[in-house]
Amino acid sequence: MNHQNNGTPDAPRLTGTLHATLALAILSLAALAPGLGQAQTIKIGVPVPLSGSSAAAGTDIVNGAKLAAAKINAAGGVLGKQIELVPEDDACDAQTAVQAAQKLVDAGVVAVAGGYCSSAALPELTAFHRAGIPYVLDASTNPKLTEMGYDNVFRTIGRDDEQGPFAANFMKNSLHVKRAAVIDDNTTYAKGLAQNTVESLKKMGVDVVYADSITPGQMDYSPTLTKVASLKPDVIYYTGYFSEAGLLVKEARQVGLKMTFMGGDGTNDPTLMKTAGPAADGMIITTAPLAQFLAGAHDYVDQYNKSYGQGPGPYSVYEYDAVGVTAKAIADAKSTKPADISAALHKITNYAGATGTIGFNPKGDRSRAVYITVIVHNDQFEPYQRQDASGKWVAMK
């Protein structure tokens, strides 16, 4: 019996033609884009608070990172590739921080430069360490961050156990106080700074008449202030963040407290003056040098003003350097492998940053961290005092 041929024997020939055509197309695409399948940018994560009461500080840090990336990219990038920033909101919250860190890992970042609240940076660091990704901190100052033995953590800022003794020395030897009150907000950063300050004050013979916590987010701290007032301290040192500091100093003046009011480096944001108004006048803050007081940061301040229509906050310039030193490490390593970047960061001893010379000790801390005091005057932070080479307190110009 004869059957009509329905074309079935030609099907293999047709399939072969399609495969050949597809192979030629893939080869053509590969020729047009030799880097296809490889990362076209170098991704650097920026975990910061972009929501909540510290959002202004987080936005300022991202702005600093953008200026650094723009400068690097304009000069040709790193290893022939452009820097791509990946900001992620950690809300200064430990649980949110874990999610933010995982998002950055999943996004394929090869390094991270950022951090604000130590309470968020600690869980972030754990996640980045697990993934082997270097984390260069610009603002998180809790000592524990570089005391866990991790080889992937670095800081362009100082530590609370450096700032605490500095603050105590200022109170004792510049203000000549005999009685001090120290208030924290129960966060990782604030409690750490408070503890280091209290220990140093006691060693110096200053009577710490009050050392306790407030609860952030409240609208009335007058009960705490009334209790502190009854103990007659010569100074009140608040180690929490600027949002509560503004309210605290405002209420302190409203209830008639006349003693010196001080803040740690979590209070050095311009939002402080917006919250406190004239009550902030005369408040003294211990801090790493602000960008406007750094000789090497004049161009940065000008560029920030030009780009964002206002001056930089306290930590954007330290983020600028964090991104810059990370890019330097990538270039030195000639690699975008996170482990190679960490190894290169450990070898950096003399990076010329806007905040000064940057090098890292074996723990990853900045080798030469500096602190100064600033004072609020006419709605502005003005340089106040620093220690000279002999340890004497002198006026800053």
C-alpha positions as CSV (number, residue, x, y, z in Angstrom):
1,M,0.0,0.0,0.0
2,N,1.4,3.4,-1.0
3,H,1.1,6.4,1.5
4,Q,1.4,10.0,0.6
5,N,4.5,11.7,2.1
6,N,3.3,14.4,4.6
7,G,6.7,16.0,4.9
8,T,7.8,14.2,8.1
9,P,11.2,13.1,6.7
10,D,12.1,16.8,6.2
11,A,11.6,17.8,9.9
12,P,15.1,16.9,11.1
13,R,16.6,19.0,8.3
14,L,14.4,22.0,9.3
15,T,15.4,21.6,13.0
16,G,19.0,21.5,12.1
17,T,18.7,24.7,10.1
18,L,17.0,26.5,13.1
19,H,19.8,25.4,15.4
20,A,22.4,26.7,13.1
21,T,20.6,30.0,12.7
22,L,20.3,30.3,16.5
23,A,23.9,29.6,17.0
24,L,24.9,32.2,14.4
25,A,22.7,34.7,16.2
26,I,24.3,34.0,19.6
27,L,27.8,34.3,18.1
28,S,26.8,37.7,16.5
29,L,25.5,39.0,19.9
30,A,28.7,37.8,21.6
31,A,30.7,39.7,19.0
32,L,28.7,42.9,19.5
33,A,28.8,42.6,23.3
34,P,31.9,40.7,24.4
35,G,31.1,41.5,28.1
36,L,27.6,39.9,27.9
37,G,27.0,37.8,31.0
38,Q,29.6,39.8,33.0
39,A,28.8,42.7,35.3
40,Q,29.0,46.0,33.4
41,T,29.2,48.0,36.6
42,I,30.9,47.6,40.0
43,K,28.1,47.6,42.6
44,I,28.7,49.2,46.1
45,G,26.0,48.9,48.7
46,V,25.0,51.9,50.9
47,P,22.9,50.8,53.8
48,V,21.6,53.8,55.8
49,P,18.3,55.0,57.4
50,L,16.2,56.5,54.6
51,S,13.0,56.5,56.7
52,G,12.3,57.3,60.4
53,S,13.8,59.9,62.6
54,S,17.4,59.5,61.2
55,A,16.3,59.7,57.5
56,A,18.0,63.2,57.1
57,A,21.4,61.7,58.2
58,G,20.9,58.7,55.8
59,T,20.0,60.9,52.9
60,D,23.1,63.1,53.6
61,I,25.3,59.9,53.6
62,V,23.9,58.8,50.3
63,N,24.5,62.2,48.8
64,G,28.2,61.9,49.9
65,A,28.4,58.5,48.2
66,K,26.9,59.9,45.0
67,L,29.5,62.7,44.9
68,A,32.3,60.1,45.3
69,A,30.9,57.8,42.7
70,A,30.5,60.7,40.2
71,K,34.1,61.8,40.7
72,I,35.4,58.2,40.3
73,N,33.3,57.6,37.2
74,A,34.2,60.9,35.6
75,A,37.8,59.8,35.8
76,G,37.1,56.6,34.0
77,G,35.8,54.4,36.8
78,V,37.6,51.4,38.3
79,L,39.1,48.6,36.2
80,G,37.4,50.1,33.2
81,K,33.9,49.9,34.8
82,Q,31.6,52.5,36.4
83,I,30.7,52.5,40.1
84,E,27.0,51.8,40.7
85,L,25.7,52.6,44.1
86,V,22.9,50.5,45.6
87,P,21.3,52.4,48.5
88,E,19.1,50.4,50.9
89,D,17.0,51.6,53.8
90,D,17.9,50.0,57.1
91,A,15.7,52.5,59.1
92,C,18.2,52.3,62.0
93,D,16.4,49.2,63.0
94,A,18.0,45.8,63.6
95,Q,15.4,43.7,62.0
96,T,15.0,46.0,59.0
97,A,18.8,46.0,58.7
98,V,19.0,42.3,58.3
99,Q,16.6,42.5,55.4
100,A,18.5,45.5,53.9
101,A,21.8,43.6,54.1
102,Q,20.3,40.5,52.4
103,K,18.9,42.7,49.6
104,L,22.3,44.1,49.0
105,V,23.9,40.6,48.9
106,D,21.2,39.5,46.5
107,A,21.8,42.6,44.3
108,G,25.4,41.4,43.8
109,V,27.3,44.2,45.6
110,V,31.1,43.5,45.9
111,A,31.6,45.9,48.8
112,V,29.5,48.1,51.1
113,A,30.2,51.6,52.3
114,G,27.7,53.1,54.8
115,G,26.1,52.6,58.1
116,Y,24.7,55.1,60.6
117,C,23.2,53.6,63.7
118,S,25.4,50.9,65.3
119,S,22.3,49.0,66.2
120,A,21.7,48.4,62.5
121,A,25.3,48.1,61.5
122,L,25.9,45.2,63.8
123,P,23.4,42.8,62.2
124,E,24.4,44.1,58.8
125,L,28.0,43.3,59.4
126,T,27.0,39.7,60.4
127,A,25.2,39.2,57.1
128,F,28.1,40.8,55.1
129,H,30.7,38.7,56.9
130,R,28.7,35.5,56.1
131,A,28.7,36.5,52.5
132,G,32.4,37.6,52.6
133,I,31.6,41.2,51.6
134,P,33.8,44.1,52.9
135,Y,31.9,46.7,55.0
136,V,33.5,50.2,55.3
137,L,31.7,52.1,58.0
138,D,31.4,55.9,57.8
139,A,29.5,56.7,60.9
140,S,28.9,53.7,63.1
141,T,31.2,54.0,66.1
142,N,30.4,51.2,68.5
143,P,33.6,49.4,69.4
144,K,32.1,45.9,69.0
145,L,31.9,46.3,65.3
146,T,35.7,45.9,65.0
147,E,36.2,43.7,68.0
148,M,34.5,40.5,66.6
149,G,37.6,39.4,64.8
150,Y,36.1,39.8,61.3
151,D,38.5,40.6,58.5
152,N,36.0,42.4,56.3
153,V,35.1,45.4,58.5
154,F,36.7,48.9,58.3
155,R,36.0,52.4,59.6
156,T,36.7,55.9,58.3
157,I,35.4,57.3,61.6
158,G,36.6,56.9,65.2
159,R,35.2,54.7,68.0
160,D,33.1,55.4,71.1
161,D,35.9,54.2,73.4
162,E,38.0,57.0,71.9
163,Q,35.2,59.7,72.0
164,G,34.2,58.9,75.6
165,P,37.6,59.6,77.2
166,F,37.8,62.7,74.9
167,A,34.5,64.0,76.1
168,A,35.4,63.3,79.8
169,N,38.7,65.1,79.4
170,F,37.0,68.1,77.9
171,M,34.5,68.2,80.8
172,K,37.2,67.8,83.4
173,N,40.0,70.0,82.0
174,S,38.2,72.6,79.9
175,L,34.9,73.0,81.6
176,H,36.3,72.1,85.1
177,V,33.2,70.3,86.1
178,K,32.9,68.5,89.4
179,R,29.4,66.9,88.9
180,A,28.2,65.4,85.6
181,A,24.9,63.8,84.4
182,V,25.1,61.4,81.4
183,I,21.9,60.5,79.5
184,D,21.6,57.9,76.8
185,D,18.7,56.7,74.7
186,N,19.2,52.9,75.3
187,T,20.5,52.2,71.8
188,T,23.7,50.3,71.1
189,Y,25.6,53.5,70.1
190,A,24.3,55.7,72.8
191,K,24.8,53.2,75.7
192,G,28.3,52.5,74.5
193,L,29.3,56.1,74.4
194,A,27.7,56.8,77.7
195,Q,29.4,53.9,79.4
196,N,32.8,54.9,78.0
197,T,32.3,58.5,79.1
198,V,31.1,57.6,82.6
199,E,34.0,55.2,83.2
200,S,36.5,58.0,82.1
201,L,34.8,60.7,84.2
202,K,35.0,58.5,87.3
203,K,38.7,57.8,86.7
204,M,39.3,61.5,86.5
205,G,37.6,62.1,89.8
206,V,34.4,63.7,88.4
207,D,31.2,62.8,90.4
208,V,28.7,61.2,88.0
209,V,25.5,62.1,89.7
210,Y,23.2,60.6,87.1
211,A,23.6,58.0,84.4
212,D,20.4,56.6,82.9
213,S,18.4,56.1,79.7
214,I,15.4,57.9,78.1
215,T,13.0,56.3,75.7
216,P,13.4,57.7,72.1
217,G,10.3,59.0,70.4
218,Q,8.6,60.5,73.5
219,M,7.3,64.1,73.4
220,D,8.0,65.1,77.0
221,Y,11.3,64.5,78.9
222,S,10.6,67.0,81.7
223,P,10.3,64.3,84.4
224,T,13.9,63.1,83.6
225,L,15.1,66.6,83.4
226,T,13.5,67.6,86.7
227,K,15.2,64.6,88.4
228,V,18.5,65.6,86.9
229,A,18.1,69.2,88.0
230,S,17.6,68.1,91.6
231,L,21.1,66.5,91.5
232,K,22.7,69.8,90.5
233,P,25.2,68.6,87.8
234,D,27.6,71.2,86.2
235,V,27.0,69.6,82.8
236,I,24.5,67.3,81.1
237,Y,26.0,65.1,78.4
238,Y,23.5,63.4,76.0
239,T,24.9,60.5,74.0
240,G,21.8,59.7,71.8
241,Y,20.7,61.1,68.4
242,F,19.8,64.6,67.3
243,S,16.0,64.1,67.1
244,E,15.7,63.7,70.9
245,A,18.7,66.0,71.7
246,G,16.8,69.0,70.2
247,L,13.8,68.3,72.4
248,L,15.8,67.6,75.5
249,V,17.8,70.9,75.3
250,K,14.6,72.8,74.5
251,E,12.8,71.4,77.5
252,A,15.8,71.8,79.7
253,R,15.9,75.5,79.1
254,Q,12.1,75.7,79.5
255,V,12.3,74.2,83.0
256,G,15.1,76.6,83.9
257,L,18.2,74.5,83.7
258,K,21.2,76.7,83.2
259,M,24.1,74.2,83.3
260,T,26.1,73.4,80.1
261,F,24.3,71.0,77.8
262,M,26.5,68.7,75.7
263,G,25.9,66.1,73.1
264,G,27.9,63.3,71.5
265,D,28.4,62.9,67.7
266,G,24.9,61.6,67.2
267,T,23.6,65.1,67.9
268,N,25.8,66.9,65.3
269,D,23.1,67.2,62.6
270,P,21.5,70.6,61.6
271,T,18.1,69.2,62.4
272,L,19.1,69.7,66.0
273,M,18.7,73.5,65.7
274,K,15.4,73.2,63.8
275,T,14.0,71.2,66.7
276,A,15.5,73.1,69.6
277,G,15.4,76.7,68.2
278,P,17.2,79.3,70.2
279,A,17.5,76.8,73.1
280,A,20.3,75.1,71.3
281,D,22.5,78.1,71.4
282,G,25.6,77.4,73.5
283,M,25.2,73.6,73.3
284,I,28.7,71.9,72.9
285,I,29.1,68.7,70.9
286,T,32.0,66.2,70.7
287,T,32.4,65.0,67.2
288,A,34.8,64.0,64.4
289,P,35.6,67.2,62.5
290,L,32.7,68.4,60.3
291,A,33.4,68.8,56.6
292,Q,33.3,72.7,56.8
293,F,36.2,72.6,59.3
294,L,38.4,70.2,57.3
295,A,41.2,71.8,55.2
296,G,41.0,69.0,52.7
297,A,37.2,69.1,52.2
298,H,36.7,72.6,50.8
299,D,36.1,71.3,47.3
300,Y,33.8,68.7,48.7
301,V,31.7,71.3,50.6
302,D,31.5,73.4,47.5
303,Q,30.4,70.5,45.3
304,Y,27.8,69.4,47.9
305,N,26.3,72.9,48.0
306,K,26.2,73.1,44.2
307,S,24.7,69.6,43.9
308,Y,22.1,69.7,46.7
309,G,21.5,73.4,47.4
310,Q,22.6,73.1,51.1
311,G,25.7,72.3,53.1
312,P,26.7,68.7,54.0
313,G,25.6,67.1,57.2
314,P,28.2,65.5,59.6
315,Y,28.9,62.1,58.0
316,S,28.5,62.5,54.2
317,V,32.2,63.5,53.9
318,Y,33.2,60.3,55.8
319,E,31.0,58.3,53.4
320,Y,32.7,60.1,50.5
321,D,36.0,58.8,51.8
322,A,34.5,55.3,52.5
323,V,33.5,55.0,48.8
324,G,36.8,56.5,47.7
325,V,39.0,54.1,49.8
326,T,36.9,51.2,48.6
327,A,37.4,52.1,45.0
328,K,41.1,52.4,45.7
329,A,41.2,48.9,47.2
330,I,39.4,47.5,44.1
331,A,41.9,49.2,41.9
332,D,44.8,48.0,44.0
333,A,43.5,44.4,44.0
334,K,42.8,44.5,40.3
335,S,39.8,42.5,41.2
336,T,36.1,42.8,42.1
337,K,36.2,39.7,44.3
338,P,35.1,40.7,47.8
339,A,37.9,38.7,49.5
340,D,40.5,40.5,47.3
341,I,39.0,43.9,48.1
342,S,39.1,43.2,51.9
343,A,42.7,42.1,51.6
344,A,43.6,45.3,49.7
345,L,41.8,47.5,52.2
346,H,44.0,46.0,55.0
347,K,47.1,47.1,53.1
348,I,46.0,50.7,52.8
349,T,48.0,53.0,55.1
350,N,48.1,56.4,53.4
351,Y,44.9,57.1,51.4
352,A,44.5,60.9,50.9
353,G,40.9,61.4,51.8
354,A,38.9,64.6,52.2
355,T,38.9,63.9,56.0
356,G,42.6,63.5,56.1
357,T,45.0,60.5,55.7
358,I,43.3,57.2,56.0
359,G,44.9,53.9,57.0
360,F,43.5,50.9,58.9
361,N,44.9,49.1,61.9
362,P,44.7,45.2,62.0
363,K,41.2,45.4,63.4
364,G,40.0,47.7,60.6
365,D,39.7,50.8,62.6
366,R,41.0,54.1,61.3
367,S,44.6,54.5,62.5
368,R,44.4,58.2,63.2
369,A,40.9,59.2,64.4
370,V,40.4,62.8,65.4
371,Y,37.8,64.4,67.7
372,I,37.0,68.1,68.3
373,T,34.3,70.1,70.0
374,V,31.9,72.4,68.3
375,I,29.4,74.9,69.7
376,V,26.0,76.0,68.5
377,H,25.9,79.7,67.8
378,N,23.2,81.6,65.8
379,D,21.8,78.4,64.3
380,Q,25.2,77.2,63.2
381,F,27.8,74.8,64.3
382,E,31.0,76.7,65.0
383,P,34.5,75.2,65.8
384,Y,35.1,75.5,69.6
385,Q,38.1,73.7,71.1
386,R,40.5,70.9,70.4
387,Q,43.5,69.4,72.1
388,D,47.0,70.4,70.9
389,A,49.9,68.0,70.7
390,S,50.6,68.3,74.4
391,G,46.9,67.6,75.3
392,K,46.1,71.2,76.3
393,W,42.7,72.5,75.3
394,V,43.0,75.4,72.8
395,A,40.5,77.4,70.8
396,M,39.9,76.4,67.2
397,K,40.2,79.0,64.5
